[in-house]
Amino acid sequence: PSNDPNDNQTPPEQRELIPKPSGEAGRIKRNGYNLKTMLCGIGWTSEEYMSVQKYMRELAKEHLNTDEILTKQSKKSLKKVYELAKNAYPEKLMYFENDWAIDDFLGSILKNSSSRSKRKQKDSTGKSDDGGGNSEDDDGAGEE
């Protein structure tokens, strides 16, 4: 048996919650972190990451307004998405303090989808609302 309180042999009620790293996911140049690298560093495989990411995209499309960022979503819809995500991947998503990993997946997905939506809207109207991406950010985190 391992002494790691977060290994799979430790009963769920005895596992320690994983604290959120400092900084913001996808903002490497601003003292942030890469979500995939962070999760693989705590034992996720690349395949597990991609599977959870794909499922989070599906949940966002089905239950959230993908034209808006995370902070503009309805609390009721977010609660539903968080519950569905943790039920689908309990061994992966139940142990993050304040659900920060789910926040990061959804934040990245919605930031990208809302930026695309605003670009399409700008292209179709010819107007600029300057809601596009920040070229200074390092979003090469593979975290859509």
N, C-alpha and C positions, 0 to 999 in steps of 0.2 A: 504493500500500500504506500502511496505517495504521501508526503507531508504537505503537499500543495492544497490549500483549502478550496481551490477552484478546479480541481481535477474531477473527472467524471465519476469517481468512486465516492466522493464526498456528497452526502445528502444535500439536496437543493436548499433546504432551510438553513444549512450551516455554511453555505458558500458566501464569500465576501463579495460585495459589489465592486465592479471595476470602475475606478474613478475616471472622469473625463480628463484627457490630456490638456495641457495648456494650449491656448491658441485656437484657431479655427480650421476645420477640415478644408483642404484644398488651397489654403493660403500659406504655402511653404515659405515664400519670401517674407512673410510677415509673422514669423515665429509660429506658424501653424503646423499642421501635420497632414500626411497622406493617410486617409482612412483605411485603404486596403493594406498598406504597409503596417499600420498600427494593429489591425485585426489579425493579420498573418503573424505578427510578432507575438500575439498571445495565443497562438495555436490554431487559427483558422487556416484552412487550405485555400488556395486560389479558387478552386472549384466551389467551395462553400461560399466564399465571398460573392462570386458571380451569381450563384443560385439565389442568395438572399437579395442581392442587388436587383436581379430580374424580377423577383417576387415583389419587392418594394415598388418598382416601376409599375407593375400591374395594379397594385393596391392604389397607388397615386392616381393612375388613369381612371380607375373604377370609382374611387370614393372622394377624390379631392379635385379642386379647381386648378388644373395644371397651367392656367394663365396667370396664376398668382403665386407668390413666394410662400414659404412655410408660415411666417408670422401673420399672413392674411387669411389663413385657412380657418374654417369654423372649428371650434373646440370639439363639438360633437363628432364631426367627421374625423378629426385627428384621433380622438379617443378610440373610435372604431378601428382605424387603421393600426394603431399601436396594439390593440387587443388581437387583431387578426395576425399581425406579424409575430407577436410573441407566442401565439397558439401554433402557428405554422413552424416556427423555429425556436422552440423553448430552450433547447440546449445552447443556442447561439445568442439569443436576444434577451433572455430574462435577467441577466446578471450585470447590467450596466446601470450605474448610478443615474437616476433621473432619465433613463432611456436615451442617453446621449448618442449611442450608435444609431438608433432609429432616427433621431433628430438629424444626424449627419447624413444618413442615406437620403431621407426625404428632403432635407435642405438643399442638397446638391441636385437631386432630381428636379425639384420644383424651380430652383434657380435657373437651371438650364432650360427647362420647358417654358418658363415664363419669359425668359430672354428670347427664345425662338419665336414665341407668340408675338412679342412686341416688335421683333424685327419684321415678321410677316406683315403685321399691321402697318408698320411704317412703310414697308415696300408697297403695299396695296394702296395706301392713301397718299404716299409721297411726302408725308409729314414726318418730322423727327421729334420723338418724345424723349430721346436720349436714355432709353431704358436698357440699352444693350450691355454687353459684358465689359468688364474692366480689364484692359490689356495689361495692367500692372500685376494683376493677380496671377499666381501660378496654379491654374486649374488643370494642369496635366496630371491630375491625381487619379484619373480613370474612375471618377466617382459619380457619374451621371445617375 
